[in-house]
């Protein structure tokens, strides 16, 4: 048996260290190969909602609601104008010097009552109008939130089908009005693909425009 010399021990240590280095290098190379690069996509959510065929249908419905509210409000305004005019005429009669004091007092009293009625009608009209407009805004918010949810489901489906890790909304803005996503490297814009997908069931455009519903035939949301 040969005696162990310091050189022999040193050689074994170097050999072991070299083997460990090689193993480490191989593991690192394998890890680098296995490391997955994120697949990133983008969409313009504002454009998707705006060009979704259901958005046009909802906007048309709400336009009809708005016309109905405006028409009914005009009726109230005209009624108030009539009362105000009656109050003015009674005021003039109450100031007629040819009438005696009693008749003047009656006309002035009636004029005051008409003015109070007009003011009460105006308060009621404003409250009614604010209530209708608030209900309309709330219903619109609910309707468009449902549309956005439908679109989000399609975005998720495309992401899963095509293996995207992240899909960002380019139209999203911060509180300062600056787009949250300003730049992405090697990102795929999926807006066009999604527009085709969400509008595949859109009805064909008619050659003749549809007759709009009469405002009085539609009841706006309460």
C-alpha positions, 0 to 999 in steps of 0.5 A: 500500500502506497503512503498518502502524500499531501500531493495525492490528497490535494489531487483528490480535493481538486478532482472533487471540486472540478466534479462539483463545478461541472455538476453545478454548471450542468444544473444551471444550464438545465435550469436556464433552459427550463426557465419560461419567458412570460408570454404577454398580451395587451388589449384596449378595453375601452375600444372593445366596449365601445365597438361591442355590438351590444354597446350600440344596442344599449346606447340606443335604448338609453337614448330613447329613455333620455328622449322620453325623460326630456319630453315628459320634462317639457310637459312639466315646464310648459305647465309651470310656465302657464301657471307663472303667466296666470300669476302675472295676469292676476298681479296686473289686475291687482294693480289696476287702478280702476278696480276697488280695493277689495277686488285688487286684494282678491287678484293679488291674493290669487296671484300669490297663490299661483306663484307658490303653486309654480314654485312647488311645481318647479321643486317637484319637477327638479326632484323628479328630473334628478331621480330619473337621471340618477336611475338612468345613470345607475342602470347604464352603469349596471348594463355596461358593467355586465358588458365588461364582464362578458368581454373579460370572460372572452379575454380570459378564454383567449389567454388560456387558449393561446397560453398567455401569462399576462394580458394588460389593458392599454386603455386603463388610466391612473388617477392622473389620467396617465395610461397605467401600461405605457410600454411592454416589450414583445407584447401581442395586441389582442384587441383585433382578435377579440373584436372579431370574437365578441362581435361574431354573433352581431346581427347584420346591419339593415339597409333601411334605418329602424324607426325610432320608438316614440318617447312616450312609448318607453318608460325610463327606469325608476 
